[in-house]
Amino acid sequence: MQFKNWSKLISIQNQLKMKTPKRYTITAALPYTNGPVHIGHLAGVYVPADIYTRYLRLKGEDVVFVCGSDEHGVPITIKAKKEGITPQQVVDKYNTIIKDSFADFGISFDNYSRTSAEIHHKTASEFFLKLYNDGEFIEEITEQLYDEEANQYLADRFVIGTCPKCGNEESYGDQCESCGTSHNATDLINPKSSITGNVPTLKETKHWFLPLDKHEAFLKEWILVGHKNDWKPNVLGQVKSWIDDGLRPRAVTRDLDWGIPVPLEGADGKVLYVWFDAPIGYISATKEWAAQNNKDWEPYWKNDDTKLVHFIGKDNIVFHCIIFPAMLKAHGDFVMPENVPANEFLNLEGNKLSTSKNWAVWLHEYLVDFPNQQDALRYALTATAPETKDTDFTWKDFQARNNNELVAIFGNFINRVVVLTSKYYNGLVPEASSLTAIDTEVLTQLQEFPEIISRSIERYRFREASQELMNLARLGNKYLADEEPWKVVKEDPKRVETIMHVALQIAAGLAVLSEPFLPFTSAKLKGILNINQSDKSTATLTWKSVSTEATLLAAKHQINKAELLFSKIEDEEITAQLAKLEATKKSNENEKKTVAPQKETINFDDFTKLDMRVGTILEATKVPKTKKLLQLKVDVGIDVRTIVSGIAESFSPEEIIGQQVTVLCNLAPRTLKGIESQGMILMTDTIDGKLAFVSPEQAIDNGQQIS
């Protein structure tokens, strides 16, 4: 069905918003398989998407949550060349790492696919052909950047130059990582081939373009008008900037040998642009899931009563809010996304996360370094999520979130409730007798939390929602602290039965409401409280139960022994992570350093003119009114001479007395700050940028010549 009347389409969509969707299709950005997943990806995309999906499932909604490895494009081929393996080996390696990491971390995809799958190649090719046959593409012969030495067109990451918008001198040919602007390789200023370093030439080639300008009015009406009140300001702002700048045709094909071949005659050596085929991966992943589960995939993508939500980072906004919607509209059979709640960027210890510079906390490494502490990271990333602006992850804050909130608030409350129930009642839920006004107020507040948390989640405010969950744990702690059952039990055991009954209801509520945020904790707590287990004789609770059922755990219900829900993270563990980052920082600094090129060639006679001897520093004093100069007295065997050396920022006078050094003795004297310097001390740089003496390995007599 192809809409011609955009205002009518917007009206229909707005009417549908008023109704409860029959089903939800949730997508998470396809991770690129040229490296593992790091905490920036988790905070920006996968944790919020998983929270949202788990929440919908708890409410009994019909949901499919899909993702998969994005395995095409230039960075894959660059990685393959760098590692000396094939592109297929690259994607196989990282697909396994990424998929296993997600599973171990508890990201609950219904299907995690990959764009190298046959079903994806078929789906993407059919999508392209539908648009091609409908005349939705512009076919043009254009001039593209070409590396003569490499005999290759320079698509996307094969070219680096100056961004025409922000002036970043290391912008890629498809997108500037500094300002986020998407552009064509030919837009770059002073482009260079990333393969050979050569300045490329222009060479003619044929490609197919999606005329985004044709859809500009629709996109403006649909997003900037139709979604002005429910989409995030950062998303609307970026879309508006693009539209205000004027949309232009965008190539959907590339000259490459890695990707989905363009399914047309005469298109040899051309593949579908990775950002054309990648979002179609959501559709193919849904098809794959449906086939595996004997379902019909089409309602999840083609029925107007389906709510489609894309979870992405801000660097993908243009693709999910401009390019993919234009593709869907041109196709005509698919629903449009109801929301694209893109997050901003997460930084690490004050610096921008960087895969290429290894400045990251990699998920697969975290799972090894912090076994069974998935929820600690999930919580820390959610509590500091970059929902409205860039935020900073620090290991100290991570430790504090775990120790001061998860352990001291949530875990402490549960442990006290379960231990006291076991101690007083052998693990049987006591019966409440008469409820006081405080008891009633606490139980009323408990019933309000599902709606409070729901409101935050449904507005994609997951950080806020996580803190509301913690407020429920705080409510439980305060209730116990105020009522003091451990004191009251001696004088009024009946009252304590009521107190513990109420506290156990809060614990049950936490077990259910924590699942979207802390799935491993929720499962462990449900086991302790003996709820929602496979044994049908146990209590079964849902999200709705917490707000509607007066009693979540009935009297005489048997709970199990106490287990610690969380473990403290010690200073030594944090120190180890900070040391790892410091080593990365030093490694990056060293990589930036370049070795000076060889000087002009000299002959042997030139070398023999140099009189270099071993000497020993006898005295050292700072030269007044200077920062760098030390005045030295050096015994060079033939005499004791004065040498002025610029080493004061690397050494104190006291520490170099007695230091053996190499001295160029026959250098013409030079006066520095009124002091005649009679030679030169030979120095070099250390890896951390400090000066070091060029000295003999063992003690040598002063005056010995270097030859």
Secondary structure by P-SEA (a helix, b strand, c coil): cccccaaaaaaaaaaaaaccccbbbbbcccccccccccaaaaaaccaaaaaaaaaaaaaccccccccccccccaaaaaaaaaacccaaaaaaaaaaaaaaaaaaaccccccccccccaaaaaaaaaaaaaaaaaccbbbbbcccccccccccccccccccccccccccccccccccccccccccccccccccccccccbbbbbbbbbcccccccaaaaaaaaccccccccccaaaaaaaaaaaaaccccccccccccccccccccccccccccaaaaaaaaaaaaaaaaaaaaccccccccccccbbbbbbbccccccccccaaaaaaaaacccccccccccccccccccccccccccccccaaaaaaacccaaaaaaaaaaaacccccbbbbbaaaaaaaaaacccccaaaaaaaaaaaaaacccccccccccccaaaaaaaaaaaaaaaaaaaaaaacaaaaaaaaaaaaaaaaaaaaaaacccccccccaaaaaaaaaaaaaaaaaaaaaaccccaaaaaaaaaaacccccccccccccaaaaacccccccccbbbbbbcccbbbbcaaaaaaaaaaaaaaaaaaaaaacccccccccccaaaaaacbbbbbbbcbbbbccccccbbbbbcccccbbbbbbbcccccccccccccbbbbbbccccccccccccccbbbbccccccbbbbbbccccccccccccc
